[in-house]
């Protein structure tokens, strides 16, 4: 139930808007254009099925997985958000 200045259903609208923003951001990060035939990092051939499924792909699966693993450890965002972790 919304109270104060917010109209009824404002919470759901905010959730929907946040989700739409996240989807737009994720879609903007997808590669576009012509796919490479060889991986930009290791030089191995990129399979035709991968090039067809992801237009603009520049990395083979192994290099992409390695890149994703490295990115995962670079974020320092506290996803738990518990008050206990913030007080320490």
PyMOL Python script that loads the backbone (N, CA, C, O; Angstrom):
from pymol import cmd

cmd.read_pdbstr("""\
ATOM      1  N   UNK A   1       0.841  -1.180   0.000  1.00  0.00           N
ATOM      2  CA  UNK A   1       0.000   0.000   0.000  1.00  0.00           C
ATOM      3  C   UNK A   1       0.885   1.242   0.000  1.00  0.00           C
ATOM      4  O   UNK A   1       1.753   1.392   0.859  1.00  0.00           O
ATOM      5  N   UNK A   2       0.667   2.111  -0.944  1.00  0.00           N
ATOM      6  CA  UNK A   2       1.430   3.355  -1.016  1.00  0.00           C
ATOM      7  C   UNK A   2       0.835   4.375  -0.060  1.00  0.00           C
ATOM      8  O   UNK A   2      -0.373   4.402   0.176  1.00  0.00           O
ATOM      9  N   UNK A   3       1.690   5.195   0.473  1.00  0.00           N
ATOM     10  CA  UNK A   3       1.207   6.240   1.381  1.00  0.00           C
ATOM     11  C   UNK A   3       1.957   7.518   1.086  1.00  0.00           C
ATOM     12  O   UNK A   3       2.941   7.510   0.346  1.00  0.00           O
ATOM     13  N   UNK A   4       1.502   8.612   1.657  1.00  0.00           N
ATOM     14  CA  UNK A   4       2.177   9.879   1.426  1.00  0.00           C
ATOM     15  C   UNK A   4       1.866  10.411   0.045  1.00  0.00           C
ATOM     16  O   UNK A   4       0.712  10.400  -0.383  1.00  0.00           O
ATOM     17  N   UNK A   5       2.886  10.877  -0.654  1.00  0.00           N
ATOM     18  CA  UNK A   5       2.699  11.509  -1.946  1.00  0.00           C
ATOM     19  C   UNK A   5       2.673  10.521  -3.106  1.00  0.00           C
ATOM     20  O   UNK A   5       2.292  10.887  -4.218  1.00  0.00           O
ATOM     21  N   UNK A   6       3.064   9.304  -2.869  1.00  0.00           N
ATOM     22  CA  UNK A   6       3.137   8.325  -3.950  1.00  0.00           C
ATOM     23  C   UNK A   6       1.743   7.782  -4.277  1.00  0.00           C
ATOM     24  O   UNK A   6       0.976   7.465  -3.367  1.00  0.00           O
ATOM     25  N   UNK A   7       1.411   7.673  -5.563  1.00  0.00           N
ATOM     26  CA  UNK A   7       0.108   7.102  -5.934  1.00  0.00           C
ATOM     27  C   UNK A   7       0.104   5.593  -5.725  1.00  0.00           C
ATOM     28  O   UNK A   7       1.158   4.976  -5.569  1.00  0.00           O
ATOM     29  N   UNK A   8      -1.072   5.012  -5.722  1.00  0.00           N
ATOM     30  CA  UNK A   8      -1.180   3.560  -5.604  1.00  0.00           C
ATOM     31  C   UNK A   8      -0.446   2.901  -6.773  1.00  0.00           C
ATOM     32  O   UNK A   8      -0.541   3.361  -7.911  1.00  0.00           O
ATOM     33  N   UNK A   9       0.276   1.835  -6.487  1.00  0.00           N
ATOM     34  CA  UNK A   9       1.014   1.113  -7.519  1.00  0.00           C
ATOM     35  C   UNK A   9       2.375   1.702  -7.827  1.00  0.00           C
ATOM     36  O   UNK A   9       3.055   1.238  -8.743  1.00  0.00           O
ATOM     37  N   UNK A  10       2.787   2.717  -7.079  1.00  0.00           N
ATOM     38  CA  UNK A  10       4.069   3.365  -7.355  1.00  0.00           C
ATOM     39  C   UNK A  10       5.240   2.423  -7.127  1.00  0.00           C
ATOM     40  O   UNK A  10       6.247   2.505  -7.829  1.00  0.00           O
ATOM     41  N   UNK A  11       5.118   1.534  -6.157  1.00  0.00           N
ATOM     42  CA  UNK A  11       6.211   0.600  -5.887  1.00  0.00           C
ATOM     43  C   UNK A  11       6.450  -0.307  -7.088  1.00  0.00           C
ATOM     44  O   UNK A  11       7.592  -0.515  -7.499  1.00  0.00           O
ATOM     45  N   UNK A  12       5.368  -0.846  -7.649  1.00  0.00           N
ATOM     46  CA  UNK A  12       5.509  -1.728  -8.809  1.00  0.00           C
ATOM     47  C   UNK A  12       6.054  -0.973 -10.007  1.00  0.00           C
ATOM     48  O   UNK A  12       6.856  -1.516 -10.767  1.00  0.00           O
ATOM     49  N   UNK A  13       5.635   0.265 -10.188  1.00  0.00           N
ATOM     50  CA  UNK A  13       6.138   1.082 -11.297  1.00  0.00           C
ATOM     51  C   UNK A  13       7.636   1.312 -11.148  1.00  0.00           C
ATOM     52  O   UNK A  13       8.370   1.274 -12.135  1.00  0.00           O
ATOM     53  N   UNK A  14       8.098   1.552  -9.915  1.00  0.00           N
ATOM     54  CA  UNK A  14       9.519   1.759  -9.685  1.00  0.00           C
ATOM     55  C   UNK A  14      10.305   0.473  -9.971  1.00  0.00           C
ATOM     56  O   UNK A  14      11.391   0.529 -10.548  1.00  0.00           O
ATOM     57  N   UNK A  15       9.770  -0.663  -9.577  1.00  0.00           N
ATOM     58  CA  UNK A  15      10.410  -1.948  -9.866  1.00  0.00           C
ATOM     59  C   UNK A  15      10.494  -2.173 -11.370  1.00  0.00           C
ATOM     60  O   UNK A  15      11.541  -2.562 -11.888  1.00  0.00           O
ATOM     61  N   UNK A  16       9.389  -1.926 -12.068  1.00  0.00           N
ATOM     62  CA  UNK A  16       9.357  -2.101 -13.525  1.00  0.00           C
ATOM     63  C   UNK A  16      10.364  -1.175 -14.218  1.00  0.00           C
ATOM     64  O   UNK A  16      11.065  -1.594 -15.139  1.00  0.00           O
ATOM     65  N   UNK A  17      10.431   0.080 -13.774  1.00  0.00           N
ATOM     66  CA  UNK A  17      11.371   1.025 -14.369  1.00  0.00           C
ATOM     67  C   UNK A  17      12.814   0.608 -14.124  1.00  0.00           C
ATOM     68  O   UNK A  17      13.659   0.727 -15.011  1.00  0.00           O
ATOM     69  N   UNK A  18      13.095   0.121 -12.923  1.00  0.00           N
ATOM     70  CA  UNK A  18      14.452  -0.339 -12.614  1.00  0.00           C
ATOM     71  C   UNK A  18      14.835  -1.528 -13.483  1.00  0.00           C
ATOM     72  O   UNK A  18      15.958  -1.601 -13.982  1.00  0.00           O
ATOM     73  N   UNK A  19      13.908  -2.453 -13.663  1.00  0.00           N
ATOM     74  CA  UNK A  19      14.157  -3.619 -14.498  1.00  0.00           C
ATOM     75  C   UNK A  19      14.386  -3.214 -15.951  1.00  0.00           C
ATOM     76  O   UNK A  19      15.301  -3.718 -16.602  1.00  0.00           O
ATOM     77  N   UNK A  20      13.559  -2.307 -16.456  1.00  0.00           N
ATOM     78  CA  UNK A  20      13.720  -1.838 -17.837  1.00  0.00           C
ATOM     79  C   UNK A  20      15.065  -1.132 -18.040  1.00  0.00           C
ATOM     80  O   UNK A  20      15.709  -1.309 -19.074  1.00  0.00           O
ATOM     81  N   UNK A  21      15.488  -0.331 -17.053  1.00  0.00           N
ATOM     82  CA  UNK A  21      16.787   0.327 -17.143  1.00  0.00           C
ATOM     83  C   UNK A  21      17.919  -0.699 -17.174  1.00  0.00           C
ATOM     84  O   UNK A  21      18.866  -0.557 -17.949  1.00  0.00           O
ATOM     85  N   UNK A  22      17.825  -1.731 -16.336  1.00  0.00           N
ATOM     86  CA  UNK A  22      18.858  -2.770 -16.300  1.00  0.00           C
ATOM     87  C   UNK A  22      18.907  -3.532 -17.623  1.00  0.00           C
ATOM     88  O   UNK A  22      19.988  -3.864 -18.109  1.00  0.00           O
ATOM     89  N   UNK A  23      17.737  -3.810 -18.207  1.00  0.00           N
ATOM     90  CA  UNK A  23      17.700  -4.508 -19.497  1.00  0.00           C
ATOM     91  C   UNK A  23      18.307  -3.658 -20.606  1.00  0.00           C
ATOM     92  O   UNK A  23      19.052  -4.172 -21.440  1.00  0.00           O
ATOM     93  N   UNK A  24      18.000  -2.377 -20.624  1.00  0.00           N
ATOM     94  CA  UNK A  24      18.566  -1.486 -21.634  1.00  0.00           C
ATOM     95  C   UNK A  24      20.084  -1.416 -21.502  1.00  0.00           C
ATOM     96  O   UNK A  24      20.799  -1.413 -22.504  1.00  0.00           O
ATOM     97  N   UNK A  25      20.574  -1.360 -20.263  1.00  0.00           N
ATOM     98  CA  UNK A  25      22.012  -1.314 -20.037  1.00  0.00           C
ATOM     99  C   UNK A  25      22.671  -2.607 -20.515  1.00  0.00           C
ATOM    100  O   UNK A  25      23.714  -2.568 -21.167  1.00  0.00           O
ATOM    101  N   UNK A  26      22.065  -3.749 -20.194  1.00  0.00           N
ATOM    102  CA  UNK A  26      22.622  -5.040 -20.599  1.00  0.00           C
ATOM    103  C   UNK A  26      22.635  -5.176 -22.122  1.00  0.00           C
ATOM    104  O   UNK A  26      23.605  -5.670 -22.697  1.00  0.00           O
ATOM    105  N   UNK A  27      21.568  -4.741 -22.763  1.00  0.00           N
ATOM    106  CA  UNK A  27      21.513  -4.822 -24.230  1.00  0.00           C
ATOM    107  C   UNK A  27      22.544  -3.911 -24.880  1.00  0.00           C
ATOM    108  O   UNK A  27      23.095  -4.241 -25.931  1.00  0.00           O
ATOM    109  N   UNK A  28      22.804  -2.769 -24.260  1.00  0.00           N
ATOM    110  CA  UNK A  28      23.792  -1.842 -24.803  1.00  0.00           C
ATOM    111  C   UNK A  28      25.204  -2.415 -24.703  1.00  0.00           C
ATOM    112  O   UNK A  28      26.078  -2.038 -25.484  1.00  0.00           O
ATOM    113  N   UNK A  29      25.434  -3.311 -23.763  1.00  0.00           N
ATOM    114  CA  UNK A  29      26.757  -3.902 -23.581  1.00  0.00           C
ATOM    115  C   UNK A  29      27.025  -5.052 -24.553  1.00  0.00           C
ATOM    116  O   UNK A  29      28.171  -5.477 -24.700  1.00  0.00           O
ATOM    117  N   UNK A  30      25.993  -5.555 -25.213  1.00  0.00           N
ATOM    118  CA  UNK A  30      26.180  -6.656 -26.150  1.00  0.00           C
ATOM    119  C   UNK A  30      26.972  -6.181 -27.364  1.00  0.00           C
ATOM    120  O   UNK A  30      26.782  -5.059 -27.833  1.00  0.00           O
ATOM    121  N   UNK A  31      27.859  -7.034 -27.871  1.00  0.00           N
ATOM    122  CA  UNK A  31      28.615  -6.643 -29.069  1.00  0.00           C
ATOM    123  C   UNK A  31      27.690  -6.499 -30.275  1.00  0.00           C
ATOM    124  O   UNK A  31      26.661  -7.168 -30.364  1.00  0.00           O
ATOM    125  N   UNK A  32      28.065  -5.630 -31.188  1.00  0.00           N
ATOM    126  CA  UNK A  32      27.278  -5.402 -32.396  1.00  0.00           C
ATOM    127  C   UNK A  32      28.220  -5.333 -33.586  1.00  0.00           C
ATOM    128  O   UNK A  32      29.427  -5.150 -33.429  1.00  0.00           O
ATOM    129  N   UNK A  33      27.664  -5.478 -34.759  1.00  0.00           N
ATOM    130  CA  UNK A  33      28.466  -5.388 -35.970  1.00  0.00           C
ATOM    131  C   UNK A  33      28.920  -6.747 -36.463  1.00  0.00           C
ATOM    132  O   UNK A  33      28.292  -7.766 -36.175  1.00  0.00           O
ATOM    133  N   UNK A  34      30.008  -6.755 -37.202  1.00  0.00           N
ATOM    134  CA  UNK A  34      30.516  -7.992 -37.786  1.00  0.00           C
ATOM    135  C   UNK A  34      31.369  -8.746 -36.770  1.00  0.00           C
ATOM    136  O   UNK A  34      32.208  -8.157 -36.088  1.00  0.00           O
ATOM    137  N   UNK A  35      31.146 -10.040 -36.678  1.00  0.00           N
ATOM    138  CA  UNK A  35      31.908 -10.886 -35.757  1.00  0.00           C
ATOM    139  C   UNK A  35      33.292 -11.182 -36.324  1.00  0.00           C
ATOM    140  O   UNK A  35      33.484 -11.262 -37.537  1.00  0.00           O
ATOM    141  N   UNK A  36      34.242 -11.339 -35.420  1.00  0.00           N
ATOM    142  CA  UNK A  36      35.590 -11.721 -35.819  1.00  0.00           C
ATOM    143  C   UNK A  36      35.630 -13.222 -36.083  1.00  0.00           C
ATOM    144  O   UNK A  36      34.887 -13.986 -35.466  1.00  0.00           O
ATOM    145  N   UNK A  37      36.488 -13.638 -36.991  1.00  0.00           N
ATOM    146  CA  UNK A  37      36.659 -15.060 -37.264  1.00  0.00           C
ATOM    147  C   UNK A  37      37.682 -15.682 -36.328  1.00  0.00           C
ATOM    148  O   UNK A  37      37.686 -16.894 -36.113  1.00  0.00           O
ATOM    149  N   UNK A  38      38.557 -14.832 -35.767  1.00  0.00           N
ATOM    150  CA  UNK A  38      39.555 -15.289 -34.807  1.00  0.00           C
ATOM    151  C   UNK A  38      39.443 -14.466 -33.539  1.00  0.00           C
ATOM    152  O   UNK A  38      39.111 -13.282 -33.583  1.00  0.00           O
ATOM    153  N   UNK A  39      39.722 -15.106 -32.401  1.00  0.00           N
ATOM    154  CA  UNK A  39      39.645 -14.445 -31.095  1.00  0.00           C
ATOM    155  C   UNK A  39      40.645 -13.291 -31.042  1.00  0.00           C
ATOM    156  O   UNK A  39      41.792 -13.433 -31.464  1.00  0.00           O
ATOM    157  N   UNK A  40      40.201 -12.156 -30.523  1.00  0.00           N
ATOM    158  CA  UNK A  40      41.052 -10.974 -30.430  1.00  0.00           C
ATOM    159  C   UNK A  40      42.162 -11.145 -29.390  1.00  0.00           C
ATOM    160  O   UNK A  40      43.155 -10.419 -29.427  1.00  0.00           O
ATOM    161  N   UNK A  41      42.005 -12.092 -28.467  1.00  0.00           N
ATOM    162  CA  UNK A  41      43.013 -12.270 -27.424  1.00  0.00           C
ATOM    163  C   UNK A  41      43.962 -13.421 -27.704  1.00  0.00           C
ATOM    164  O   UNK A  41      45.177 -13.250 -27.607  1.00  0.00           O
ATOM    165  N   UNK A  42      43.436 -14.589 -28.051  1.00  0.00           N
ATOM    166  CA  UNK A  42      44.304 -15.764 -28.201  1.00  0.00           C
ATOM    167  C   UNK A  42      44.526 -16.166 -29.656  1.00  0.00           C
ATOM    168  O   UNK A  42      45.439 -16.942 -29.939  1.00  0.00           O
ATOM    169  N   UNK A  43      43.728 -15.668 -30.572  1.00  0.00           N
ATOM    170  CA  UNK A  43      43.897 -15.986 -31.978  1.00  0.00           C
ATOM    171  C   UNK A  43      43.242 -17.280 -32.430  1.00  0.00           C
ATOM    172  O   UNK A  43      43.318 -17.625 -33.609  1.00  0.00           O
ATOM    173  N   UNK A  44      42.598 -18.009 -31.516  1.00  0.00           N
ATOM    174  CA  UNK A  44      41.901 -19.240 -31.902  1.00  0.00           C
ATOM    175  C   UNK A  44      40.680 -18.898 -32.756  1.00  0.00           C
ATOM    176  O   UNK A  44      40.109 -17.818 -32.612  1.00  0.00           O
ATOM    177  N   UNK A  45      40.279 -19.805 -33.640  1.00  0.00           N
ATOM    178  CA  UNK A  45      39.088 -19.542 -34.459  1.00  0.00           C
ATOM    179  C   UNK A  45      37.817 -19.510 -33.608  1.00  0.00           C
ATOM    180  O   UNK A  45      37.668 -20.282 -32.661  1.00  0.00           O
ATOM    181  N   UNK A  46      36.912 -18.610 -33.961  1.00  0.00           N
ATOM    182  CA  UNK A  46      35.608 -18.524 -33.298  1.00  0.00           C
ATOM    183  C   UNK A  46      34.628 -19.332 -34.138  1.00  0.00           C
ATOM    184  O   UNK A  46      34.483 -19.065 -35.331  1.00  0.00           O
ATOM    185  N   UNK A  47      33.945 -20.324 -33.539  1.00  0.00           N
ATOM    186  CA  UNK A  47      33.020 -21.170 -34.310  1.00  0.00           C
ATOM    187  C   UNK A  47      31.918 -20.348 -34.982  1.00  0.00           C
ATOM    188  O   UNK A  47      31.476 -19.326 -34.458  1.00  0.00           O
ATOM    189  N   UNK A  48      31.490 -20.816 -36.146  1.00  0.00           N
ATOM    190  CA  UNK A  48      30.451 -20.110 -36.907  1.00  0.00           C
ATOM    191  C   UNK A  48      29.159 -19.993 -36.116  1.00  0.00           C
ATOM    192  O   UNK A  48      28.460 -18.986 -36.225  1.00  0.00           O
ATOM    193  N   UNK A  49      28.828 -21.003 -35.324  1.00  0.00           N
ATOM    194  CA  UNK A  49      27.593 -20.950 -34.529  1.00  0.00           C
ATOM    195  C   UNK A  49      27.649 -19.806 -33.518  1.00  0.00           C
ATOM    196  O   UNK A  49      26.646 -19.129 -33.293  1.00  0.00           O
ATOM    197  N   UNK A  50      28.808 -19.586 -32.912  1.00  0.00           N
ATOM    198  CA  UNK A  50      28.966 -18.490 -31.949  1.00  0.00           C
ATOM    199  C   UNK A  50      28.887 -17.145 -32.669  1.00  0.00           C
ATOM    200  O   UNK A  50      28.247 -16.216 -32.178  1.00  0.00           O
ATOM    201  N   UNK A  51      29.530 -17.040 -33.821  1.00  0.00           N
ATOM    202  CA  UNK A  51      29.473 -15.788 -34.582  1.00  0.00           C
ATOM    203  C   UNK A  51      28.045 -15.468 -35.009  1.00  0.00           C
ATOM    204  O   UNK A  51      27.645 -14.304 -35.034  1.00  0.00           O
ATOM    205  N   UNK A  52      27.284 -16.495 -35.341  1.00  0.00           N
ATOM    206  CA  UNK A  52      25.896 -16.286 -35.758  1.00  0.00           C
ATOM    207  C   UNK A  52      25.006 -15.924 -34.565  1.00  0.00           C
ATOM    208  O   UNK A  52      24.122 -15.076 -34.687  1.00  0.00           O
ATOM    209  N   UNK A  53      25.234 -16.558 -33.423  1.00  0.00           N
ATOM    210  CA  UNK A  53      24.400 -16.330 -32.240  1.00  0.00           C
ATOM    211  C   UNK A  53      24.654 -14.963 -31.606  1.00  0.00           C
ATOM    212  O   UNK A  53      23.737 -14.351 -31.058  1.00  0.00           O
ATOM    213  N   UNK A  54      25.897 -14.487 -31.680  1.00  0.00           N
ATOM    214  CA  UNK A  54      26.270 -13.211 -31.068  1.00  0.00           C
ATOM    215  C   UNK A  54      26.927 -12.304 -32.105  1.00  0.00           C
ATOM    216  O   UNK A  54      28.153 -12.293 -32.216  1.00  0.00           O
ATOM    217  N   UNK A  55      26.146 -11.552 -32.858  1.00  0.00           N
ATOM    218  CA  UNK A  55      26.745 -10.652 -33.843  1.00  0.00           C
ATOM    219  C   UNK A  55      27.708  -9.680 -33.168  1.00  0.00           C
ATOM    220  O   UNK A  55      27.378  -9.071 -32.151  1.00  0.00           O
ATOM    221  N   UNK A  56      28.893  -9.544 -33.740  1.00  0.00           N
ATOM    222  CA  UNK A  56      29.890  -8.632 -33.199  1.00  0.00           C
ATOM    223  C   UNK A  56      30.820  -9.266 -32.182  1.00  0.00           C
ATOM    224  O   UNK A  56      31.634  -8.570 -31.575  1.00  0.00           O
ATOM    225  N   UNK A  57      30.717 -10.564 -31.986  1.00  0.00           N
ATOM    226  CA  UNK A  57      31.553 -11.232 -30.986  1.00  0.00           C
ATOM    227  C   UNK A  57      33.017 -11.143 -31.399  1.00  0.00           C
ATOM    228  O   UNK A  57      33.345 -11.301 -32.575  1.00  0.00           O
ATOM    229  N   UNK A  58      33.898 -10.890 -30.430  1.00  0.00           N
ATOM    230  CA  UNK A  58      35.311 -10.730 -30.699  1.00  0.00           C
ATOM    231  C   UNK A  58      36.182 -11.740 -29.950  1.00  0.00           C
ATOM    232  O   UNK A  58      37.364 -11.888 -30.260  1.00  0.00           O
ATOM    233  N   UNK A  59      35.603 -12.437 -28.962  1.00  0.00           N
ATOM    234  CA  UNK A  59      36.363 -13.369 -28.139  1.00  0.00           C
ATOM    235  C   UNK A  59      35.807 -14.785 -28.245  1.00  0.00           C
ATOM    236  O   UNK A  59      34.602 -14.981 -28.407  1.00  0.00           O
ATOM    237  N   UNK A  60      36.702 -15.772 -28.152  1.00  0.00           N
ATOM    238  CA  UNK A  60      36.251 -17.162 -28.092  1.00  0.00           C
ATOM    239  C   UNK A  60      35.624 -17.416 -26.721  1.00  0.00           C
ATOM    240  O   UNK A  60      35.719 -16.571 -25.831  1.00  0.00           O
ATOM    241  N   UNK A  61      35.005 -18.540 -26.552  1.00  0.00           N
ATOM    242  CA  UNK A  61      34.302 -18.841 -25.304  1.00  0.00           C
ATOM    243  C   UNK A  61      35.262 -18.863 -24.126  1.00  0.00           C
ATOM    244  O   UNK A  61      34.951 -18.319 -23.067  1.00  0.00           O
ATOM    245  N   UNK A  62      36.424 -19.484 -24.293  1.00  0.00           N
ATOM    246  CA  UNK A  62      37.382 -19.589 -23.186  1.00  0.00           C
ATOM    247  C   UNK A  62      37.856 -18.208 -22.729  1.00  0.00           C
ATOM    248  O   UNK A  62      37.909 -17.943 -21.528  1.00  0.00           O
ATOM    249  N   UNK A  63      38.198 -17.334 -23.665  1.00  0.00           N
ATOM    250  CA  UNK A  63      38.658 -15.987 -23.312  1.00  0.00           C
ATOM    251  C   UNK A  63      37.528 -15.167 -22.698  1.00  0.00           C
ATOM    252  O   UNK A  63      37.763 -14.378 -21.783  1.00  0.00           O
ATOM    253  N   UNK A  64      36.297 -15.346 -23.197  1.00  0.00           N
ATOM    254  CA  UNK A  64      35.162 -14.614 -22.641  1.00  0.00           C
ATOM    255  C   UNK A  64      34.907 -15.037 -21.194  1.00  0.00           C
ATOM    256  O   UNK A  64      34.636 -14.196 -20.337  1.00  0.00           O
ATOM    257  N   UNK A  65      34.995 -16.345 -20.926  1.00  0.00           N
ATOM    258  CA  UNK A  65      34.804 -16.836 -19.564  1.00  0.00           C
ATOM    259  C   UNK A  65      35.878 -16.287 -18.637  1.00  0.00           C
ATOM    260  O   UNK A  65      35.579 -15.878 -17.515  1.00  0.00           O
ATOM    261  N   UNK A  66      37.124 -16.274 -19.094  1.00  0.00           N
ATOM    262  CA  UNK A  66      38.210 -15.728 -18.293  1.00  0.00           C
ATOM    263  C   UNK A  66      37.980 -14.245 -18.014  1.00  0.00           C
ATOM    264  O   UNK A  66      38.181 -13.781 -16.892  1.00  0.00           O
ATOM    265  N   UNK A  67      37.563 -13.511 -19.029  1.00  0.00           N
ATOM    266  CA  UNK A  67      37.272 -12.081 -18.885  1.00  0.00           C
ATOM    267  C   UNK A  67      36.144 -11.865 -17.878  1.00  0.00           C
ATOM    268  O   UNK A  67      36.230 -10.966 -17.041  1.00  0.00           O
ATOM    269  N   UNK A  68      35.086 -12.679 -17.949  1.00  0.00           N
ATOM    270  CA  UNK A  68      33.967 -12.554 -17.014  1.00  0.00           C
ATOM    271  C   UNK A  68      34.387 -12.848 -15.584  1.00  0.00           C
ATOM    272  O   UNK A  68      33.936 -12.177 -14.655  1.00  0.00           O
ATOM    273  N   UNK A  69      35.247 -13.845 -15.395  1.00  0.00           N
ATOM    274  CA  UNK A  69      35.736 -14.179 -14.060  1.00  0.00           C
ATOM    275  C   UNK A  69      36.551 -13.032 -13.479  1.00  0.00           C
ATOM    276  O   UNK A  69      36.423 -12.720 -12.295  1.00  0.00           O
ATOM    277  N   UNK A  70      37.382 -12.404 -14.295  1.00  0.00           N
ATOM    278  CA  UNK A  70      38.191 -11.284 -13.833  1.00  0.00           C
ATOM    279  C   UNK A  70      37.319 -10.094 -13.465  1.00  0.00           C
ATOM    280  O   UNK A  70      37.596  -9.407 -12.482  1.00  0.00           O
ATOM    281  N   UNK A  71      36.270  -9.843 -14.238  1.00  0.00           N
ATOM    282  CA  UNK A  71      35.352  -8.740 -13.932  1.00  0.00           C
ATOM    283  C   UNK A  71      34.600  -8.978 -12.637  1.00  0.00           C
ATOM    284  O   UNK A  71      34.331  -8.037 -11.890  1.00  0.00           O
ATOM    285  N   UNK A  72      34.258 -10.232 -12.365  1.00  0.00           N
ATOM    286  CA  UNK A  72      33.482 -10.562 -11.175  1.00  0.00           C
ATOM    287  C   UNK A  72      34.233 -10.170  -9.907  1.00  0.00           C
ATOM    288  O   UNK A  72      33.616  -9.739  -8.932  1.00  0.00           O
ATOM    289  N   UNK A  73      35.545 -10.313  -9.908  1.00  0.00           N
ATOM    290  CA  UNK A  73      36.333 -10.015  -8.718  1.00  0.00           C
ATOM    291  C   UNK A  73      36.707  -8.541  -8.612  1.00  0.00           C
ATOM    292  O   UNK A  73      37.248  -8.119  -7.590  1.00  0.00           O
ATOM    293  N   UNK A  74      36.434  -7.763  -9.631  1.00  0.00           N
ATOM    294  CA  UNK A  74      36.766  -6.347  -9.588  1.00  0.00           C
ATOM    295  C   UNK A  74      35.655  -5.504  -8.983  1.00  0.00           C
ATOM    296  O   UNK A  74      35.880  -4.338  -8.658  1.00  0.00           O
ATOM    297  N   UNK A  75      34.469  -6.061  -8.824  1.00  0.00           N
ATOM    298  CA  UNK A  75      33.374  -5.293  -8.236  1.00  0.00           C
ATOM    299  C   UNK A  75      33.432  -5.412  -6.729  1.00  0.00           C
ATOM    300  O   UNK A  75      33.594  -6.509  -6.194  1.00  0.00           O
ATOM    301  N   UNK A  76      33.301  -4.299  -6.047  1.00  0.00           N
ATOM    302  CA  UNK A  76      33.353  -4.279  -4.587  1.00  0.00           C
ATOM    303  C   UNK A  76      32.005  -3.865  -4.015  1.00  0.00           C
ATOM    304  O   UNK A  76      31.946  -3.195  -2.985  1.00  0.00           O
ATOM    305  N   UNK A  77      30.945  -4.252  -4.664  1.00  0.00           N
ATOM    306  CA  UNK A  77      29.598  -3.862  -4.251  1.00  0.00           C
ATOM    307  C   UNK A  77      29.086  -4.839  -3.207  1.00  0.00           C
ATOM    308  O   UNK A  77      29.178  -6.052  -3.392  1.00  0.00           O
ATOM    309  N   UNK A  78      28.547  -4.321  -2.112  1.00  0.00           N
ATOM    310  CA  UNK A  78      28.005  -5.152  -1.047  1.00  0.00           C
ATOM    311  C   UNK A  78      26.581  -5.556  -1.414  1.00  0.00           C
ATOM    312  O   UNK A  78      25.644  -4.791  -1.183  1.00  0.00           O
ATOM    313  N   UNK A  79      26.409  -6.739  -1.979  1.00  0.00           N
ATOM    314  CA  UNK A  79      25.095  -7.174  -2.417  1.00  0.00           C
ATOM    315  C   UNK A  79      24.200  -7.584  -1.257  1.00  0.00           C
ATOM    316  O   UNK A  79      22.975  -7.520  -1.369  1.00  0.00           O
ATOM    317  N   UNK A  80      24.789  -8.000  -0.156  1.00  0.00           N
ATOM    318  CA  UNK A  80      23.972  -8.417   0.980  1.00  0.00           C
ATOM    319  C   UNK A  80      23.272  -7.223   1.599  1.00  0.00           C
ATOM    320  O   UNK A  80      22.091  -7.297   1.938  1.00  0.00           O
ATOM    321  N   UNK A  81      23.985  -6.137   1.747  1.00  0.00           N
ATOM    322  CA  UNK A  81      23.381  -4.920   2.267  1.00  0.00           C
ATOM    323  C   UNK A  81      22.885  -5.034   3.693  1.00  0.00           C
ATOM    324  O   UNK A  81      22.022  -4.259   4.103  1.00  0.00           O
ATOM    325  N   UNK A  82      23.405  -5.977   4.459  1.00  0.00           N
ATOM    326  CA  UNK A  82      22.940  -6.106   5.838  1.00  0.00           C
ATOM    327  C   UNK A  82      23.517  -4.993   6.683  1.00  0.00           C
ATOM    328  O   UNK A  82      24.616  -4.501   6.423  1.00  0.00           O
ATOM    329  N   UNK A  83      22.774  -4.603   7.688  1.00  0.00           N
ATOM    330  CA  UNK A  83      23.234  -3.540   8.575  1.00  0.00           C
ATOM    331  C   UNK A  83      24.465  -3.990   9.345  1.00  0.00           C
ATOM    332  O   UNK A  83      25.346  -3.175   9.618  1.00  0.00           O
ATOM    333  N   UNK A  84      24.549  -5.266   9.702  1.00  0.00           N
ATOM    334  CA  UNK A  84      25.698  -5.770  10.436  1.00  0.00           C
ATOM    335  C   UNK A  84      26.980  -5.577   9.652  1.00  0.00           C
ATOM    336  O   UNK A  84      27.998  -5.186  10.223  1.00  0.00           O
ATOM    337  N   UNK A  85      26.954  -5.847   8.340  1.00  0.00           N
ATOM    338  CA  UNK A  85      28.169  -5.709   7.539  1.00  0.00           C
ATOM    339  C   UNK A  85      28.551  -4.244   7.366  1.00  0.00           C
ATOM    340  O   UNK A  85      29.722  -3.937   7.145  1.00  0.00           O
ATOM    341  N   UNK A  86      27.594  -3.347   7.461  1.00  0.00           N
ATOM    342  CA  UNK A  86      27.879  -1.937   7.302  1.00  0.00           C
ATOM    343  C   UNK A  86      28.410  -1.305   8.594  1.00  0.00           C
ATOM    344  O   UNK A  86      29.069  -0.266   8.553  1.00  0.00           O
ATOM    345  N   UNK A  87      28.123  -1.935   9.738  1.00  0.00           N
ATOM    346  CA  UNK A  87      28.545  -1.387  11.016  1.00  0.00           C
ATOM    347  C   UNK A  87      29.946  -1.788  11.406  1.00  0.00           C
ATOM    348  O   UNK A  87      30.539  -1.167  12.289  1.00  0.00           O
ATOM    349  N   UNK A  88      30.497  -2.815  10.770  1.00  0.00           N
ATOM    350  CA  UNK A  88      31.835  -3.291  11.148  1.00  0.00           C
ATOM    351  C   UNK A  88      32.914  -2.384  10.646  1.00  0.00           C
ATOM    352  O   UNK A  88      34.095  -2.642  10.878  1.00  0.00           O
TER     353      UNK A  88
END
""", "prot")
cmd.dss("prot")
cmd.show_as("cartoon", "prot")
cmd.util.cbc("prot")
cmd.orient("prot")
